[in-house]
Amino acid sequence: MFKHYIFVVTEIKNQYMKPVYKKVLLGVLIVFLAGAGVAWYIFTEKFSDTADRKPAYTVEAMDFIREFEKNDSLANKKYTEKIIAVNGIVSAIEAADTTVNIKFTDTLSGSYIIFAFQQQHLAEAKQLKVGDKVSIKGSCSGGTYSEILGTEFISFKRSAINK
């Protein structure tokens, strides 16, 4: 008799729980598919060519660096994720296998701006030489103060020579 009671109670539980399991499983599947869709969108997102975009601001490199040194929080709010054209003198060129980084450095403070170039603009960037006066346009990633080095560095992504 006791075995029969457990069997009946288990059957009643299973009968009511099956729709709940199905709903939970369906909910998990929907969340997983939505997450996969968002990830696919982010990983395959294409940006417009920076060379074709109008800059939100045009600045001189040393003034730009000083603005970040004065108050990097305020400068980050103003410039981050905006297209900025920066005029300055190339102080360093760092070439890697598939990319080129161009630096504008303030020789007094050691603070610098670094530009990572878009793939289609690498040839132009590789032709630059230290000491060249140039205007570079890119998406500002923001500035960070290094406590260890005592300098501010401002990074740009998707950069192109501003013509």
LODRENMI-284563 format. One line per 10 residues: number of its first residue (from 1); their letters; for each residue x, y, z of N, C-alpha, C, CB. Coordinates in nm, 3 decimals, m for minus. Glycine has a CB too. Layout:
BEGIN
NUM	A	X,Y,Z,X,Y,Z,X,Y,Z,X,Y,Z ~ ...
//
This chain:
BEGIN
1	MFKHYIFVVT	0.082,m0.119,0.000,0.000,0.000,0.000,0.087,0.126,0.000,m0.093,m0.001,0.120 ~ 0.192,0.126,0.078,0.279,0.242,0.085,0.346,0.269,m0.049,0.384,0.222,0.194 ~ 0.388,0.161,m0.118,0.449,0.176,m0.249,0.349,0.236,m0.348,0.500,0.041,m0.300 ~ 0.227,0.194,m0.338,0.124,0.245,m0.428,0.102,0.396,m0.406,m0.008,0.168,m0.406 ~ 0.105,0.439,m0.283,0.086,0.580,m0.249,0.199,0.664,m0.309,0.079,0.599,m0.096 ~ 0.325,0.621,m0.295,0.440,0.694,m0.349,0.429,0.702,m0.501,0.572,0.626,m0.308 ~ 0.387,0.593,m0.565,0.373,0.592,m0.710,0.267,0.692,m0.756,0.336,0.451,m0.758 ~ 0.156,0.697,m0.687,0.047,0.789,m0.723,0.093,0.934,m0.703,m0.080,0.759,m0.637 ~ 0.158,0.963,m0.588,0.205,1.099,m0.561,0.308,1.140,m0.666,0.266,1.108,m0.418 ~ 0.400,1.049,m0.702,0.501,1.078,m0.804,0.437,1.104,m0.939,0.602,0.963,m0.814
11	EIKNQYMKPV	0.338,1.028,m0.975,0.269,1.047,m1.103,0.196,1.182,m1.106,0.169,0.933,m1.128 ~ 0.135,1.219,m0.994,0.065,1.347,m0.988,0.167,1.462,m1.000,m0.016,1.359,m0.855 ~ 0.282,1.450,m0.931,0.386,1.552,m0.940,0.436,1.565,m1.084,0.504,1.518,m0.847 ~ 0.466,1.452,m1.147,0.517,1.454,m1.284,0.414,1.515,m1.379,0.552,1.312,m1.329 ~ 0.289,1.488,m1.356,0.184,1.540,m1.444,0.179,1.693,m1.438,0.047,1.480,m1.406 ~ 0.198,1.750,m1.321,0.194,1.895,m1.307,0.328,1.961,m1.339,0.152,1.931,m1.165 ~ 0.438,1.890,m1.323,0.569,1.948,m1.343,0.611,1.951,m1.489,0.669,1.871,m1.263 ~ 0.560,1.864,m1.572,0.602,1.860,m1.712,0.582,1.993,m1.784,0.525,1.751,m1.785 ~ 0.467,2.059,m1.770,0.453,2.189,m1.836,0.554,2.293,m1.783,0.311,2.241,m1.816 ~ 0.588,2.288,m1.654,0.684,2.381,m1.596,0.822,2.356,m1.657,0.688,2.367,m1.442
21	YKKVLLGVLI	0.863,2.229,m1.666,0.992,2.197,m1.727,0.998,2.244,m1.871,1.019,2.048,m1.720 ~ 0.891,2.224,m1.943,0.887,2.266,m2.082,0.900,2.418,m2.093,0.755,2.220,m2.149 ~ 0.832,2.489,m2.005,0.840,2.636,m2.008,0.980,2.684,m1.971,0.736,2.696,m1.911 ~ 1.040,2.623,m1.872,1.175,2.661,m1.832,1.273,2.631,m1.945,1.217,2.586,m1.703 ~ 1.262,2.513,m2.004,1.349,2.476,m2.114,1.331,2.570,m2.233,1.323,2.331,m2.156 ~ 1.207,2.604,m2.264,1.179,2.696,m2.373,1.236,2.835,m2.341,1.026,2.705,m2.397 ~ 1.223,2.880,m2.218,1.279,3.009,m2.177,1.430,3.011,m2.189,1.238,3.041,m2.033 ~ 1.497,2.905,m2.144,1.642,2.896,m2.155,1.684,2.896,m2.302,1.693,2.769,m2.085 ~ 1.612,2.825,m2.386,1.643,2.820,m2.528,1.627,2.959,m2.593,1.551,2.718,m2.599 ~ 1.522,3.031,m2.558,1.499,3.165,m2.612,1.611,3.260,m2.568,1.361,3.219,m2.566
31	VFLAGAGVAW	1.650,3.256,m2.441,1.757,3.342,m2.391,1.889,3.308,m2.461,1.772,3.326,m2.238 ~ 1.916,3.179,m2.479,2.038,3.137,m2.548,2.040,3.186,m2.692,2.052,2.985,m2.544 ~ 1.931,3.171,m2.763,1.924,3.217,m2.902,1.937,3.369,m2.912,1.793,3.172,m2.966 ~ 1.875,3.441,m2.820,1.886,3.587,m2.819,2.031,3.628,m2.792,1.791,3.648,m2.713 ~ 2.096,3.563,m2.697,2.236,3.592,m2.667,2.326,3.560,m2.786,2.282,3.512,m2.545 ~ 2.301,3.450,m2.853,2.380,3.415,m2.971,2.359,3.518,m3.082,2.342,3.273,m3.021 ~ 2.237,3.566,m3.098,2.208,3.669,m3.199,2.280,3.799,m3.169,2.059,3.695,m3.207 ~ 2.280,3.840,m3.044,2.350,3.963,m3.005,2.501,3.948,m3.025,2.318,3.999,m2.856 ~ 2.555,3.834,m2.985,2.699,3.810,m3.004,2.736,3.812,m3.152,2.740,3.675,m2.941 ~ 2.656,3.748,m3.235,2.682,3.747,m3.379,2.681,3.889,m3.434,2.578,3.660,m3.452
41	YIFTEKFSDT	2.584,3.970,m3.392,2.574,4.108,m3.438,2.699,4.187,m3.399,2.449,4.176,m3.380 ~ 2.743,4.173,m3.274,2.859,4.248,m3.225,2.986,4.204,m3.298,2.875,4.229,m3.074 ~ 3.005,4.074,m3.314,3.129,4.025,m3.376,3.135,4.051,m3.525,3.143,3.878,m3.351 ~ 3.023,4.068,m3.591,3.024,4.092,m3.735,2.995,4.236,m3.771,2.924,4.001,m3.804 ~ 2.986,4.323,m3.670,2.955,4.464,m3.695,3.064,4.529,m3.778,2.936,4.539,m3.563 ~ 3.024,4.600,m3.880,3.118,4.672,m3.967,3.103,4.821,m3.940,3.093,4.639,m4.118 ~ 3.216,4.888,m3.932,3.215,5.031,m3.912,3.238,5.101,m4.044,3.321,5.074,m3.808 ~ 3.180,5.217,m4.058,3.204,5.294,m4.179,3.349,5.342,m4.179,3.105,5.416,m4.190 ~ 3.401,5.366,m4.297,3.539,5.409,m4.311,3.556,5.546,m4.244,3.580,5.416,m4.461 ~ 3.649,5.554,m4.153,3.673,5.679,m4.079,3.711,5.793,m4.173,3.784,5.657,m3.975
51	ADRKPAYTVE	3.780,5.762,m4.282,3.822,5.866,m4.377,3.701,5.938,m4.437,3.907,5.804,m4.490 ~ 3.587,5.871,m4.445,3.466,5.930,m4.503,3.381,6.005,m4.401,3.383,5.823,m4.568 ~ 3.414,5.995,m4.274,3.333,6.057,m4.169,3.385,6.195,m4.135,3.330,5.970,m4.043 ~ 3.292,6.282,m4.102,3.328,6.419,m4.063,3.365,6.418,m3.915,3.211,6.519,m4.090 ~ 3.478,6.481,m3.877,3.517,6.481,m3.735,3.426,6.570,m3.651,3.662,6.527,m3.721 ~ 3.401,6.526,m3.530,3.323,6.606,m3.435,3.407,6.722,m3.383,3.273,6.518,m3.316 ~ 3.539,6.700,m3.371,3.632,6.802,m3.324,3.761,6.793,m3.406,3.661,6.786,m3.172 ~ 3.826,6.907,m3.426,3.961,6.911,m3.484,4.049,6.982,m3.383,3.962,6.984,m3.625 ~ 4.156,6.915,m3.340,4.239,6.967,m3.232,4.387,6.955,m3.266,4.209,6.893,m3.100 ~ 4.469,7.032,m3.194,4.614,7.019,m3.202,4.657,6.917,m3.096,4.686,7.158,m3.179
61	AMDFIREFEK	4.753,6.834,m3.130,4.792,6.723,m3.044,4.832,6.767,m2.902,4.907,6.648,m3.106 ~ 4.918,6.868,m2.890,4.966,6.907,m2.757,4.854,6.968,m2.673,5.081,7.007,m2.771 ~ 4.764,7.045,m2.736,4.649,7.101,m2.663,4.556,6.988,m2.617,4.572,7.202,m2.751 ~ 4.540,6.889,m2.703,4.454,6.774,m2.673,4.511,6.697,m2.553,4.442,6.681,m2.797 ~ 4.641,6.673,m2.554,4.706,6.602,m2.442,4.690,6.683,m2.313,4.856,6.577,m2.473 ~ 4.713,6.814,m2.320,4.702,6.898,m2.201,4.560,6.898,m2.144,4.745,7.041,m2.233 ~ 4.460,6.893,m2.232,4.321,6.887,m2.186,4.295,6.759,m2.107,4.224,6.895,m2.306 ~ 4.352,6.649,m2.151,4.339,6.523,m2.076,4.419,6.526,m1.947,4.383,6.404,m2.163 ~ 4.537,6.588,m1.950,4.619,6.597,m1.827,4.550,6.684,m1.722,4.759,6.654,m1.860 ~ 4.482,6.787,m1.766,4.414,6.879,m1.675,4.297,6.811,m1.605,4.364,7.004,m1.751
71	NDSLANKKYT	4.212,6.740,m1.681,4.096,6.671,m1.624,4.054,6.558,m1.719,3.976,6.771,m1.599 ~ 4.109,6.440,m1.698,4.081,6.332,m1.793,3.936,6.282,m1.786,4.174,6.216,m1.767 ~ 3.871,6.295,m1.673,3.730,6.253,m1.664,3.642,6.340,m1.754,3.681,6.261,m1.519 ~ 3.662,6.470,m1.746,3.585,6.563,m1.828,3.618,6.545,m1.976,3.612,6.708,m1.784 ~ 3.747,6.529,m2.007,3.788,6.509,m2.146,3.734,6.378,m2.202,3.941,6.512,m2.157 ~ 3.733,6.274,m2.120,3.678,6.146,m2.165,3.530,6.158,m2.200,3.698,6.038,m2.058 ~ 3.456,6.230,m2.117,3.313,6.251,m2.145,3.294,6.326,m2.276,3.246,6.328,m2.031 ~ 3.380,6.420,m2.301,3.367,6.505,m2.420,3.406,6.432,m2.549,3.453,6.629,m2.404 ~ 3.513,6.351,m2.545,3.571,6.298,m2.669,3.550,6.148,m2.694,3.716,6.325,m2.668 ~ 3.526,6.068,m2.592,3.521,5.922,m2.611,3.412,5.882,m2.710,3.497,5.853,m2.477
81	EKIIAVNGIV	3.451,5.792,m2.800,3.365,5.735,m2.905,3.320,5.839,m3.008,3.244,5.670,m2.843 ~ 3.394,5.946,m3.019,3.366,6.047,m3.123,3.482,6.047,m3.221,3.344,6.189,m3.062 ~ 3.453,6.085,m3.346,3.558,6.097,m3.447,3.628,6.231,m3.426,3.498,6.085,m3.593 ~ 3.760,6.225,m3.404,3.841,6.343,m3.375,3.954,6.350,m3.478,3.897,6.340,m3.229 ~ 3.978,6.469,m3.532,4.095,6.492,m3.619,4.201,6.559,m3.533,4.058,6.581,m3.746 ~ 4.318,6.497,m3.527,4.427,6.548,m3.443,4.544,6.585,m3.534,4.470,6.442,m3.336 ~ 4.589,6.711,m3.522,4.703,6.760,m3.599,4.826,6.757,m3.510,4.677,6.904,m3.655 ~ 4.936,6.702,m3.561,5.057,6.697,m3.481,5.174,6.644,m3.558,5.035,6.612,m3.359 ~ 5.284,6.625,m3.486,5.408,6.575,m3.545,5.431,6.433,m3.497,5.530,6.667,m3.507 ~ 5.456,6.343,m3.591,5.478,6.201,m3.560,5.606,6.189,m3.476,5.489,6.115,m3.690
91	SAIEAADTTV	5.593,6.128,m3.357,5.710,6.110,m3.271,5.758,5.966,m3.269,5.678,6.156,m3.130 ~ 5.670,5.872,m3.304,5.710,5.731,m3.307,5.617,5.654,m3.398,5.710,5.670,m3.163 ~ 5.673,5.551,m3.460,5.596,5.460,m3.545,5.624,5.319,m3.496,5.632,5.477,m3.698 ~ 5.519,5.248,m3.458,5.534,5.110,m3.409,5.466,5.018,m3.509,5.472,5.093,m3.265 ~ 5.546,4.946,m3.586,5.492,4.855,m3.686,5.491,4.713,m3.630,5.575,4.860,m3.817 ~ 5.378,4.647,m3.648,5.365,4.506,m3.611,5.335,4.428,m3.738,5.253,4.484,m3.501 ~ 5.304,4.302,m3.726,5.278,4.220,m3.844,5.163,4.273,m3.929,5.248,4.078,m3.802 ~ 5.051,4.302,m3.864,4.931,4.338,m3.940,4.881,4.479,m3.913,4.821,4.242,m3.910 ~ 4.953,4.556,m3.834,4.905,4.689,m3.800,5.021,4.787,m3.782,4.820,4.684,m3.674 ~ 4.987,4.913,m3.779,5.083,5.020,m3.753,5.021,5.114,m3.650,5.122,5.097,m3.885
101	NIKFTDTLSG	5.099,5.151,m3.550,5.056,5.250,m3.451,5.143,5.374,m3.466,5.064,5.192,m3.306 ~ 5.078,5.489,m3.470,5.147,5.617,m3.480,5.129,5.690,m3.347,5.093,5.702,m3.601 ~ 5.238,5.751,m3.297,5.232,5.823,m3.170,5.263,5.970,m3.190,5.329,5.762,m3.069 ~ 5.190,6.054,m3.115,5.223,6.195,m3.096,5.258,6.205,m2.947,5.103,6.293,m3.139 ~ 5.379,6.249,m2.916,5.424,6.252,m2.776,5.456,6.393,m2.732,5.546,6.163,m2.757 ~ 5.413,6.427,m2.609,5.452,6.553,m2.546,5.586,6.526,m2.478,5.342,6.604,m2.442 ~ 5.692,6.587,m2.529,5.826,6.558,m2.478,5.848,6.608,m2.335,5.929,6.620,m2.569 ~ 5.769,6.706,m2.292,5.786,6.757,m2.155,5.728,6.662,m2.050,5.719,6.893,m2.143 ~ 5.607,6.613,m2.075,5.541,6.529,m1.975,5.553,6.380,m2.004,5.395,6.566,m1.966 ~ 5.584,6.345,m2.127,5.590,6.203,m2.165,5.454,6.147,m2.204,5.646,6.122,m2.052
111	SYIIFAFQQQ	5.349,6.226,m2.190,5.215,6.182,m2.229,5.207,6.170,m2.381,5.106,6.281,m2.176 ~ 5.119,6.082,m2.428,5.113,6.060,m2.572,4.974,6.020,m2.620,5.213,5.954,m2.612 ~ 4.957,6.035,m2.752,4.837,5.990,m2.821,4.882,5.877,m2.913,4.765,6.108,m2.902 ~ 4.809,5.767,m2.915,4.846,5.655,m3.002,4.728,5.621,m3.093,4.888,5.532,m2.918 ~ 4.756,5.605,m3.221,4.655,5.579,m3.323,4.675,5.439,m3.381,4.660,5.685,m3.435 ~ 4.570,5.358,m3.377,4.570,5.227,m3.444,4.493,5.244,m3.574,4.506,5.113,m3.353 ~ 4.553,5.204,m3.685,4.495,5.231,m3.817,4.405,5.120,m3.867,4.605,5.254,m3.916 ~ 4.301,5.160,m3.945,4.214,5.065,m4.012,4.296,4.991,m4.117,4.091,5.135,m4.075 ~ 4.257,4.868,m4.146,4.329,4.783,m4.240,4.351,4.851,m4.375,4.254,4.654,m4.260 ~ 4.248,4.916,m4.427,4.258,4.976,m4.560,4.348,5.100,m4.563,4.121,5.014,m4.610
121	HLAEAKQLKV	4.390,5.151,m4.446,4.474,5.271,m4.442,4.617,5.242,m4.393,4.410,5.374,m4.352 ~ 4.652,5.115,m4.383,4.785,5.079,m4.335,4.896,5.127,m4.427,4.795,4.929,m4.318 ~ 4.873,5.119,m4.557,4.977,5.161,m4.654,5.012,5.308,m4.635,4.930,5.136,m4.800 ~ 4.910,5.393,m4.616,4.934,5.536,m4.593,5.012,5.557,m4.463,4.801,5.613,m4.589 ~ 4.975,5.484,m4.359,5.040,5.499,m4.229,5.186,5.455,m4.234,4.965,5.420,m4.121 ~ 5.213,5.348,m4.309,5.350,5.297,m4.320,5.442,5.394,m4.393,5.351,5.162,m4.391 ~ 5.387,5.485,m4.473,5.468,5.582,m4.546,5.511,5.701,m4.460,5.390,5.632,m4.666 ~ 5.447,5.718,m4.344,5.484,5.828,m4.255,5.621,5.804,m4.194,5.378,5.846,m4.144 ~ 5.687,5.915,m4.159,5.818,5.909,m4.096,5.815,5.994,m3.969,5.930,5.957,m4.193 ~ 5.901,5.959,m3.876,5.913,6.038,m3.753,5.949,6.181,m3.792,6.020,5.977,m3.654
131	GDKVSIKGSC	5.876,6.277,m3.736,5.899,6.419,m3.764,5.801,6.476,m3.866,6.038,6.438,m3.814 ~ 5.723,6.390,m3.934,5.624,6.438,m4.031,5.510,6.510,m3.959,5.568,6.321,m4.115 ~ 5.468,6.624,m4.013,5.349,6.693,m3.962,5.230,6.634,m4.036,5.357,6.850,m3.982 ~ 5.132,6.586,m3.963,5.020,6.514,m4.024,4.893,6.536,m3.943,5.051,6.363,m4.033 ~ 4.781,6.515,m4.008,4.651,6.518,m3.941,4.592,6.377,m3.949,4.554,6.624,m4.007 ~ 4.560,6.322,m3.833,4.506,6.186,m3.826,4.366,6.193,m3.765,4.599,6.092,m3.743 ~ 4.276,6.120,m3.827,4.137,6.117,m3.782,4.107,5.976,m3.732,4.038,6.159,m3.897 ~ 4.040,5.967,m3.618,4.005,5.835,m3.564,3.900,5.846,m3.456,4.128,5.766,m3.508 ~ 3.855,5.729,m3.410,3.757,5.720,m3.303,3.831,5.716,m3.170,3.665,5.595,m3.320 ~ 3.809,5.817,m3.087,3.879,5.828,m2.959,3.828,5.722,m2.861,3.862,5.970,m2.899
141	SGGTYSEILG	3.919,5.640,m2.811,3.883,5.537,m2.712,3.890,5.592,m2.571,3.975,5.417,m2.725 ~ 3.950,5.709,m2.555,3.958,5.771,m2.423,4.102,5.777,m2.375,3.873,5.695,m2.323 ~ 4.120,5.845,m2.264,4.252,5.862,m2.206,4.258,5.801,m2.068,4.289,6.009,m2.200 ~ 4.379,5.760,m2.031,4.401,5.698,m1.901,4.532,5.751,m1.844,4.404,5.542,m1.911 ~ 4.532,5.780,m1.716,4.653,5.824,m1.649,4.723,5.702,m1.591,4.622,5.929,m1.539 ~ 4.852,5.688,m1.619,4.932,5.578,m1.564,5.004,5.627,m1.439,5.033,5.525,m1.670 ~ 4.966,5.572,m1.326,5.031,5.609,m1.199,5.178,5.568,m1.200,4.958,5.543,m1.078 ~ 5.208,5.456,m1.262,5.345,5.404,m1.264,5.435,5.495,m1.346,5.348,5.261,m1.321 ~ 5.390,5.530,m1.468,5.472,5.613,m1.556,5.454,5.762,m1.528,5.437,5.584,m1.701 ~ 5.344,5.799,m1.464,5.316,5.939,m1.438,5.279,6.014,m1.565,5.435,6.005,m1.372
151	TEFISFKRSA	5.219,5.944,m1.661,5.182,6.005,m1.789,5.039,5.971,m1.826,5.277,5.959,m1.900 ~ 4.986,6.051,m1.914,4.852,6.030,m1.970,4.870,5.969,m2.108,4.769,6.165,m1.977 ~ 4.790,5.868,m2.141,4.792,5.819,m2.279,4.649,5.814,m2.331,4.859,5.680,m2.289 ~ 4.635,5.857,m2.455,4.504,5.866,m2.519,4.510,5.775,m2.641,4.468,6.015,m2.559 ~ 4.416,5.684,m2.650,4.420,5.589,m2.761,4.305,5.613,m2.859,4.414,5.444,m2.709 ~ 4.336,5.587,m2.985,4.240,5.599,m3.094,4.233,5.467,m3.168,4.278,5.714,m3.189 ~ 4.116,5.434,m3.217,4.098,5.314,m3.299,4.040,5.357,m3.435,4.004,5.209,m3.228 ~ 4.045,5.267,m3.531,3.990,5.291,m3.666,4.041,5.424,m3.723,3.834,5.292,m3.661 ~ 4.170,5.446,m3.717,4.230,5.573,m3.761,4.261,5.573,m3.910,4.357,5.601,m3.683 ~ 4.268,5.693,m3.964,4.303,5.715,m4.106,4.370,5.851,m4.117,4.175,5.707,m4.198
161	INK	4.453,5.868,m4.219,4.515,5.997,m4.245,4.405,6.092,m4.288,4.628,5.987,m4.354 ~ 4.401,6.211,m4.227,4.298,6.310,m4.260,4.349,6.394,m4.378,4.266,6.401,m4.136 ~ 4.274,6.391,m4.485,4.318,6.464,m4.605,4.230,6.586,m4.629,4.315,6.372,m4.729
//
